[in-house]
């Protein structure tokens, strides 16, 4: 009976999150010793295009293989979101190579040609995980552009479908359920909720109650993909996370 329940849980979770995307840059075809442009097929058969980029697998990489950008010229990676658009985009960046300062390293996030974030690093050799809310429906383009005067590294990209950003409160505003879908040690929540964490096999891994703008320590979880489900004001919500 438990196995049957797990199979149903997996099917339900897979259907709930089929509109979302992730990118690990494992398959990026950029060279490792120079910057170039090109295209490749990434995670879940998503087609990516890159310019002024190279493969980074050691020293300044974030998780396994990352993509690094040059210090000048056109430097970007982009892909289509899929039919259900973009709710929120999560990514991690850090400095690449020495020289200059963290303030010389800036990345911009675009959805369908509209810039939703420009982020400048505060410190060298530090990983910064960011989540940007867009909520743009349809098959749109997600693009990251490096615009600083020094090199920067990008990795652990993920996005949710449009309309999956969170729950409307009593005043009709949208609130974010989970703020960081790429997770190191803690999940950051925007809403108070009773939550359950499932692995990709539908097995319940952890339960907890979290406060608005609270955190949940998940350092004990192994690396991989998990589903975080919650009940907020009687409404069921769920979000996929990547544990690094």
Steps between C-alpha positions, in 0.01 A plus 500: 500500500785738581662429166171566319462828691856597402425436134191721515701766684773496238246530219324788673822685577635447150181645352507793740853598406532402134479867403808591703859493382850465632847540355823360648723586198628142506463476122626847407722477189700818564879445505685474832795723405346783295174690456262420216141495381281207407206290605433166670225283646482537876296343779162353398584552129481880528699678224744766624696766312816658642739783407832609652496195725722213609466179700616521864563172685747591775618777735219750432224258403183497710360147462696256281485673159417872492505756220743794518470831314771718345581853622379681186287464188168316480482245785176308556310172518134464405227240452126469450292447813251252359128545440409600857723806525707619795388557856828546687862449393769380741873505427842510670796721404853564625823671393721341237877558486682766701556866418258784547245484780164339567339831402630445145282190462132543410239267356158585360194275471256545210169330427370554147726802453399677822765535772377377840825526693848646487726363773852611588717280721590627847802275564747289307504117519146493641199313361183711473167323443225727374128457424326739261122524461370558146169315443499523119268252319565322172812353343743783579875548505709488817834678463797577724737777392836582657551877480787571741860568409629174654418130472208335678377138535138380477344168608201320657231670292135403556161651428136439585198533272306826483236524767694270737671777697300460814162561662277806487442653842175657621586823316560323171880535503723214393737371766796272434483156661870413463759771434796279401437192289874429471591405858826457687424471873165673554169549321373857531122537518291808427186366667402325822415137424505138607728337246593151383806415293483207256775343291449424130370153594210653689643405841444740789841617623431782744212691660514838672310816586659820374427866570460784251849597376634203699754232410522121516837327538541222241875445524424133573335445158706340227561688176213470257149617411223518760139618510396730785125496559313729736154596618442875519164630615340173389659508154751236388817636339821328391841589361797308362841564660851393410718403796864572412 
